[in-house]
Amino acid sequence: ATLGQTSTTGDREGELTAVSDAEPSLTEIKKVLGTFEGDIMQTPPIYSAIKVGGQRAYKLARAGKDVVLEPRKVTIHQIELLDYLYPKLTFRAHVSSGTYIRSLVEDIGSVLGTGAYMSALTRTAIGTHNLADAVRLD
């Protein structure tokens, strides 16, 4: 995650807007991350593949249409701080199906009061498939 700015798409591809240059302490970061563990209500990003009225939300959003998505319950089984050097925050999350990490990052930035967007994502496992067991194509 990158703190201090928000993005129209929730990631670095969108239009960035500065929110705050306040640098949260490591203690604040750990406290806020901990508040997201368990069942939470999460609003999916408008640039997602969720269908709204039979059309993908991202297509409507790109066409300039208003997209309203309802919050849904997801579970953050575990969230672990890996590294923090402002403005970069790196964490590992074990989440339920349907969880949007872009939304999780935005919510973390909102609670911190700094804003945040997802600047990188590596999916390390899905179901029984694990990145550590992957075979390189070359």
Buried (B, 14 or more C-beta within 10 A) or exposed (E): BBBBBBBBBBBEEBEBEEBBEEBBEEEBBEEBBEEBBEEBEBBBBBBBEBEBEEEBBBBBBEEEEEBEBEEBEBBBEEBEBEEBEBBEBEBEBBBEEEBBBBBBBBBBBBBBEBBBBBBEEEEEEEEEEEEEEEEEEE
